C-alpha cells in the first residue's frame, strides 16, 4: 500500500472516531437536558466541547477529500506510467 493510501486510511479512521464521539456527546447532552436540568454548567461545557469536535470533523473531512484526490492522482500517474 502506498503512503498516500495509508494517510487516507488514517484520516478516514480519525474522521469516524470524531463522528462517534460527536454522537456520544449529543446523546449525553440530550440526556442531561432531560434529567439533570439544574447542572447547566456541565451541559454548557459539553456543548462547547461538541462545537470544537465539529470543527475537527470539518477539518478532517477536508483532509480526507484532499487525500482521496491525491490517491486518485497518484494511481492515475502510476497507470499512465505503466501504460
Residue pairs with C-beta under 8 A, 6 or more apart in sequence:
2 71
2 74
4 67
4 70
4 71
4 74
5 71
7 67
8 64
8 67
8 68
8 71
11 60
11 63
11 64
11 67
12 64
14 60
15 57
15 60
15 61
15 64
18 53
18 56
18 57
18 60
19 57
21 53
22 50
22 53
22 54
22 57
25 46
25 49
25 50
25 53
26 50
28 46
29 43
29 46
29 47
29 50
32 39
32 42
32 43
32 46
33 43
36 42
36 43
